[in-house]
């Protein structure tokens, strides 16, 4: 026992220095870990999450399809595209392609159709809803909800967007609605 005390008393400066270095390295390791956890949390706290919702109101029958940001941060649109279910382009090109496609899918039912198209760099803030499609149906012959759903499933929406941290995400109405 005296041997241990002799060693400690003769080398206390080295032992104190080593103990301080070990504590400093532990503090540095914990700081690095905490920084990584904080960064991950910050990215999650502003992550956007796009989804669509379909609403049908009756008397008169109105179909509304909205793009909704259910995430916590803004979504900046990089690519916004309507196409057919298999991924091939809609028959018409440009902003009116969805309008003409919906007119062909509901030829005897639709009284009024409004579509909305988003350009690159358009931002959707958290909680915001954007109307993509609104159709007012003729009162005398509104289609059934099953028919409406079947027609809507023929069209695919693909949106590529990013968070404020430049993380890239993709919403695909066919893939993400299963």
C-alpha positions as CSV (number, residue, x, y, z in Angstrom):
1,X,0.0,0.0,0.0
2,X,2.9,2.3,0.8
3,X,4.2,1.6,-2.7
4,X,1.0,3.0,-4.3
5,X,1.1,6.2,-2.2
6,X,4.8,6.7,-3.0
7,X,4.1,6.4,-6.7
8,X,1.1,8.8,-6.5
9,X,3.0,11.4,-4.4
10,X,6.0,11.3,-6.8
11,X,4.0,11.5,-10.0
12,X,0.9,13.5,-9.0
13,X,1.6,16.2,-11.6
14,X,1.6,13.7,-14.5
15,X,-1.5,11.9,-13.1
16,X,-3.3,15.3,-12.7
17,X,-2.4,16.2,-16.3
18,X,-3.5,12.9,-17.7
19,X,-6.8,13.1,-15.8
20,X,-7.4,16.6,-17.2
21,X,-6.6,15.5,-20.7
22,X,-9.0,12.5,-20.4
23,X,-11.7,14.8,-19.1
24,X,-11.1,17.3,-21.9
25,X,-11.3,14.5,-24.6
26,X,-14.5,13.2,-23.1
27,X,-16.0,16.7,-23.2
28,X,-14.8,17.2,-26.8
29,X,-16.4,13.9,-27.8
30,X,-19.7,14.8,-26.1
31,X,-19.7,18.2,-27.8
32,X,-19.2,16.7,-31.2
33,X,-22.0,14.2,-30.6
34,X,-24.3,16.9,-29.3
35,X,-23.6,19.0,-32.4
36,X,-24.5,16.1,-34.7
37,X,-27.7,15.4,-32.8
38,X,-28.6,19.1,-32.9
39,X,-28.0,19.3,-36.7
40,X,-30.1,16.2,-37.3
41,X,-32.9,17.7,-35.1
42,X,-32.7,21.0,-36.9
43,X,-33.0,19.3,-40.3
44,X,-36.0,17.3,-39.1
45,X,-37.7,20.4,-37.6
46,X,-37.9,22.1,-41.0
47,X,-38.5,19.0,-43.2
48,X,-41.4,19.5,-45.7
49,X,-43.8,16.7,-46.5
50,X,-46.0,17.0,-49.5
51,X,-49.2,15.1,-50.0
52,X,-52.5,15.4,-51.9
53,X,-56.0,15.4,-50.5
54,X,-59.2,14.8,-52.4
55,X,-62.4,16.5,-51.2
56,X,-65.9,16.1,-52.7
57,X,-68.7,18.5,-51.7
58,X,-72.3,17.9,-52.7
59,X,-75.1,20.2,-53.9
60,X,-73.6,21.2,-56.3
61,X,-71.0,18.4,-56.6
62,X,-67.5,19.9,-56.4
63,X,-64.3,17.9,-56.6
64,X,-61.2,19.6,-55.2
65,X,-57.7,18.1,-55.2
66,X,-55.2,20.0,-53.1
67,X,-51.4,19.7,-52.7
68,X,-50.7,20.1,-49.0
69,X,-47.4,20.6,-47.1
70,X,-47.9,18.5,-43.9
71,X,-44.3,19.0,-42.9
72,X,-42.8,21.5,-40.6
73,X,-40.8,23.6,-43.1
74,X,-41.2,25.1,-46.5
75,X,-41.0,23.0,-49.7
76,X,-39.3,24.6,-52.7
77,X,-40.6,23.1,-55.9
78,X,-37.9,21.9,-58.4
79,X,-40.1,19.9,-60.8
80,X,-43.9,19.7,-61.0
81,X,-45.4,17.3,-63.5
82,X,-48.7,15.7,-64.3
83,X,-48.4,12.5,-66.4
84,X,-50.4,9.4,-67.1
85,X,-50.4,6.6,-64.5
86,X,-47.6,4.7,-66.4
87,X,-45.4,7.8,-66.5
88,X,-46.0,8.7,-70.1
89,X,-46.8,12.4,-70.8
90,X,-50.3,13.7,-70.9
91,X,-51.7,14.1,-74.4
92,X,-51.3,17.9,-74.4
93,X,-48.3,19.7,-73.2
94,X,-47.9,22.7,-71.0
95,X,-50.1,24.2,-68.3
96,X,-53.3,23.2,-70.0
97,X,-52.5,19.5,-70.2
98,X,-54.3,18.5,-67.0
99,X,-57.3,20.7,-68.0
100,X,-57.7,19.0,-71.3
101,X,-57.1,15.5,-69.8
102,X,-59.8,16.1,-67.2
103,X,-62.2,17.4,-69.8
104,X,-61.7,14.1,-71.7
105,X,-62.2,12.0,-68.6
106,X,-65.5,13.7,-67.6
107,X,-67.0,14.8,-70.9
108,X,-70.6,14.7,-69.9
109,X,-70.3,15.6,-66.2
110,X,-68.0,18.6,-65.8
111,X,-69.5,22.0,-66.0
112,X,-66.4,23.9,-64.9
113,X,-62.8,22.9,-64.5
114,X,-59.9,24.9,-62.9
115,X,-56.3,23.6,-62.7
116,X,-53.2,25.0,-61.1
117,X,-49.6,24.5,-62.1
118,X,-46.5,25.3,-60.1
119,X,-43.3,26.6,-61.6
120,X,-39.8,25.8,-60.3
121,X,-38.8,27.7,-57.2
122,X,-42.4,28.1,-56.0
123,X,-42.4,27.6,-52.2
124,X,-45.2,26.0,-50.2
125,X,-45.0,26.9,-46.6
126,X,-45.8,24.4,-43.8
127,X,-49.5,23.9,-43.5
128,X,-50.3,25.5,-46.8
129,X,-52.8,24.0,-49.3
130,X,-52.7,24.7,-53.0
131,X,-55.7,23.8,-55.2
132,X,-54.4,21.7,-58.1
133,X,-57.8,20.8,-59.6
134,X,-61.3,22.0,-59.0
135,X,-64.2,20.6,-60.9
136,X,-67.8,21.6,-60.6
137,X,-70.1,18.9,-61.9
138,X,-73.5,19.4,-63.5
139,X,-76.2,19.0,-60.9
140,X,-78.4,16.7,-63.1
141,X,-75.8,14.1,-63.6
142,X,-72.9,14.1,-61.1
143,X,-70.7,11.0,-61.3
144,X,-70.3,8.6,-58.4
145,X,-67.3,8.9,-56.1
146,X,-66.0,5.5,-57.3
147,X,-66.1,6.8,-60.9
148,X,-64.3,10.1,-59.8
149,X,-61.6,8.1,-58.0
150,X,-61.1,5.7,-61.0
151,X,-60.6,8.7,-63.3
152,X,-58.3,10.5,-60.9
153,X,-56.1,7.4,-60.6
154,X,-55.4,7.6,-64.3
155,X,-53.3,10.7,-63.7
156,X,-50.1,10.8,-61.8
157,X,-48.5,13.8,-60.1
158,X,-44.8,13.9,-59.5
159,X,-43.3,16.8,-57.5
160,X,-39.6,17.0,-56.8
161,X,-38.9,19.5,-54.0
162,X,-36.3,20.4,-51.5
163,X,-36.1,21.7,-47.9
164,X,-34.3,24.9,-46.8
165,X,-31.3,22.6,-46.2
166,X,-31.3,21.6,-49.9
167,X,-32.4,18.0,-49.1
168,X,-34.2,16.7,-52.1
169,X,-37.5,14.8,-51.8
170,X,-40.1,13.5,-54.3
171,X,-43.8,13.1,-54.0
172,X,-45.4,10.6,-56.4
173,X,-49.2,10.4,-56.2
174,X,-49.3,6.8,-57.3
175,X,-46.4,5.5,-55.1
176,X,-47.2,7.6,-52.0
177,X,-51.0,7.0,-51.9
178,X,-50.8,3.2,-51.4
